[in-house]
Amino acid sequence: MTGEETFGNLHEVLRNLYDEMIPLCSDITGVATGVAALGALFYVASRVWQALSRAEPIDIYPLFRPFCLGVCIMFFPTFVLGTINGIMSPVVTGCHSIMEGQTLNIREYSEKRQKLEYEAMTRNPETAYLVDNEEYERQIEDLGWSPSDLKAMAGMAAERLKYQARQSVSNFFRCFLELLFQSVSLILDTLRTFFLIVLSILGPLSFAISVYDGFHNTMIQWICQYISIYLWLPISDLFSSVLARIQVLMIEKDIAALSDPAYVPDVNNSAYIIFMLIAIVGYFTIPTVSMWVIQASGAGNYGKQVNSWSLKGGRAAAAVTGAAVGHVAGKLRGR
């Protein structure tokens, strides 16, 4: 099982965990119903007595508010969570399909570029022995045992060893950054699942508290927070698809340049490593971006900490992007 499949299974476990924890909100429904009933009694009584004391007719329409909230509490998993999740699920599915399409393009173009890079290296006699074992053995056999030939053998072996070491270090950093990238994605998905579970289980209580005067905004804040956190996943998919598209454009430029026999390919994966760094830092800006889509506040100290980390991540992402823009522009313009 590859690392990508392992992380994919972990994301699937988190989705199943959310589905299994949703029925637990029914345990809070009884308590929330009692709290809402007491609040409804105070709510209706205060408005009726205010109308009687002022000798005004009783306005019936505002009195329906606590009863509507009570219905939402009683059927919270189906009426509230089912409605919100049903509306937001197409957004998640659409963004994920966009990301999958770009990822498939990257794999296809990457395999083609690797093949062309190998052909470009083998086409040049000065670099063919670095990647082709048969060519290296043939050149060694063509040399004699004179001091100059022995010196040439040692130089070829040193260059080949240096090339392999450079490739090993580059592959190590690439694999490490890929692991870090997947880890950051899993951390974000875990926090998202945890926040959604907490909001779902305690949602009936939030609706019950909103019945009381002075707490009417609690329900609106709960809905804003739920939708904002729910959007973390589609926003991360869009962010990944944008990075994937940029990499596809760079790979296309490399493929077009590899048709030139004088072109020397970049075997160090430097552009790929730069974009992995940008992606890792950029993931921390996703909570901030979700706040741009729908305004929500009152998440508590922990939410403030997450937003603070997101802002710091945004500044770091801007710094990394500024440092890398010269290299990226050179790659896209064909240097």
N, C-alpha and C positions, 0 to 999 in steps of 0.2 A: 504494500500500500504506500503510495507516494505521500509526500507532505501535504500537497494540495488536497488530496482526497481525505487525509486525516482531519485537516482544518474544516473541510466541507462537512464531514460527519459531525464535528463539534458544533458547527452552526446549526445543523439539523437537530442536534440534541437540544440546543437552546430554544428552537422553535417548538419542539415537542414539549419542553418544560413549560413554556408559556401556556400551551393548550391544556396541559394537565393541571396547572395551578389556577386557571380561570374559575372552575367550579367552586373554589374555596371562598369566593366572594359571597356565596349564599350563606356562609356561616355568619357574616357580618350583617346580612340583610335583616335578621330579626332585631338585632340591637339598633340598627339604623332606623328601622320602622318605628320602634318605640321613641327614639329621639325625635324623629320627624313628626310623630303624632303629638308629642308634647309641644313641639314648636308650632305646629299647626293650630293647636288650641290657643296658645298665647297670641299667635298671629291674627286669627279670626276675632278673638275676644277683644283685643286692643283696638282693632279697626271698627268693630261694631259699637264698642263703648264710646269711641271718639265721635262716631256719627250721631249716636244718641245724645251725647252731651252737647253737641253743636246744633241739635235739632235739624240735621241734614239727612237726606235719603241715603240709605246704605248702598254703596257701589258693590255689586255682586262679583263683577268680573275679576278684580284683583284677588278676591278670596279663593279663586280656583288655583292659584299658584301653589300653595302647599299640597293640595290634593294631586296636582299633576306631578309634583316632585315625588309624592308618595307612590304613585304608579310607576315612575321610573325606578324607584328603589326596589319595589317588589319584583319587578321584571328586569333587574339591572343587567344580568349577563346577556339576555337576549335583546332587550330594547335599547340599551345604551351601548354596551360593548359591541354587540352584534352590528348595530347601525354604523358606529364609527369604523370598526374593522372592515365592514363590507364596503364602505366608501373609500377607505385608504388602501385596501388590498390591491385594486387595479393599478394604483400609483406604484406600489412596490413591485408588482409583476412587470409593469412596463419598463421601469428603470433597470430591473435585473436583466430583462431581455436585451436592452441596449448594451449593458456591460458584457453579456455573454457573446454578443455579436462582435464587439471589438476585441475581446479576448481570443476568439477563434481566428480573427484576422492576424493578430500578433503571432500566434503559433504557426500559422501558415507562412507568413512572411519571414519569420525567424528561421524556420527550417530552410527556406529558399536562400536566405542570406548566408547561413552557415555553409551551405553547399557551395555557393559562389565564392565565399571567402577561401574555402579549402582549395577550390580550383585556381583562384588567383595566386595563392601561396605556392601551389605546385607548378603553376605556369612560369614563375620566376625561378631560374636556376639558383639564384643566390639565397632563396628562402625555401626552396622545395624540400631540402633535407631536414628542415626544422619540423615539418608536419608529416612527412612521408618516410616511414621506416625503410621501405625498399629503396627509395632514392638516396637515403643516407648511407645504406650499406653499399649501394652501387658506387657512390662517390669515394667511399673509403677503399673499396677494392681497386678503383682506378689509380689510387695513389700508390707510390712505391714506398721504399724504406730509407730514402735519403733524409738527411736532417731537415730539409725544407718541407718534405712530405710529412714527416712526423710532426713538425710544427703546425702544419696545416690541419692534420688530424686532431691535434690537441685543441686548436682554435675552433674547429667545427664542433667538437664535443663540448667545449665550454659554451659556445653560442647556443647549442641545442639544449644544454642544461639550463642556461640562463632563460631561454624562451619557455621551457617547461616550468621553471620556478615562477616566472612572471604569470604564466597562465594559471598555475595552481593558486597563487595569491589572489589573482583576479576572480577566479571561480569561488574561492573561499569567501571573499567579501560579497560576491553576488549571492551566494547561498545564505550567508549570514543576514544580509539585508532582506532577502526574500522571507526568511524565517521571522525577522523582526517585523516586517510589513504584515505578514499573516497574524503575528501575535497582537499587534496593535489593532488590527481589524477584529480579532476575537475579543480583546478587552472591551472595545467599543460596543460590540454586540452583546457581551455579557452585562455591561452596565445598562444598556438599553433594555434588555430582557428583565433585569432586576427592577428597574424603575417602572416598567409597564406592569409587572406583577404587583408591585406595591400599590400603584395607582388603581389597578383593577380590584384588588382585594379591599382596599380602604375607600374605594369610590362611593359605595352606598353611604358611608359615614359622611363624606364630603357633601353629598347631596342633602343629607339630613341636616347638617349644620347650616347649609345655605337657606333653610327655611326661616331661621331666626333673623330678626332685624339686626342690621349691622354686619351680617355675614352673607348677604345675598351674592356677593362677588365670588364666593368660594366655588360655586359650581362652574362659573365661567373660567376661573383660573384652573380648575381641574381639567376641563376640556382643552384649554390651551396647552397645558403641560403635557397631557396625553398625546395630543396630535403632534406637538413639537418633538417629543421624544420618539414617537412612532416614525417620524420623518428621517431619523438618523440613518436608517438602513437604505432607503432610496437615494438619499443625498450621497452616502458613501459609494453607492453603485454608480451614480453619475460622476463622482470625482474619479473613480477608477476608470470609467469609460473615457473621460477626457484625457487622462494620462495615457491610456492605451492607444487612443487615436493619435496623440503626439508621437508616440513611439512608432506607430505604423508609418506615419509620414517620414520619420527619420530613416526607418528601414527601407522604405521605397527609394529615398535618395541614395542610400548606400547601394541598393541593388542596381540602380541606374548608373552609379559611378563605377561599379565593379566591372562593367562592360569595357571600361578603358584599361588596357594592359598596364599602363603606367600608374594606375591608382593603387595605393597601399592601404589595405583595410585596417580599421582600428580593432586590434585583437584584444585590447584591454577592457572592453565593455565599459568604458568610462562614462559614456552617455547614459547607458542603462543604470549604472550605479548612481549617477546624479539624480535621475528621475525616481529611483527607489527612495533616496533620501528625501526628495520633495514629497513623495507620497506618504512616507512615514510621518513627517512633520505636519503635512496637510490634513491628516486624519484628525488631528486634535482641533481643527477649526470647524469640524462638522457640527458640533452643538451650537456654535455661534451662527452658522449659516441657517440652521433650522429655526433659530430665533428670528431671523430676518423674514422667514416665510410666514410665521404666525407669532405675534407678540404674546409672551407669557412671562409672568413674574411671580414672586412669592414661592420659589422652589426651596427656600431655606438656605442654611449656610452651606450645605453640601452642593446644592445647585450653584450657589455663588462660586464655590471653589472650582467646580467643573467649568463654569463660564470663564473664570480667571485663567485656568489652565488653557482653555481654548484660545483666549486672547493672546496669551504668551506663545502658544503654538502658531497662531496666525502671524505674529511678528517674526518668529523664527522661520516660518515658511517663506515670508517675504524676503528675508535675508538670504536664505538658500537659493531662492529663485533668482534674486539679483546677481548672486555669484555665478549661477549656472547659465544665465541668459546669453552671455557671450559665446559660450561653447555650443549651446543649442542653436543659436542663430547661425553659427558657422556651419553646423551640420546640415541645417535646413537649406542653406544657400549653396551647399556643395563646396564650401571652403574655397 
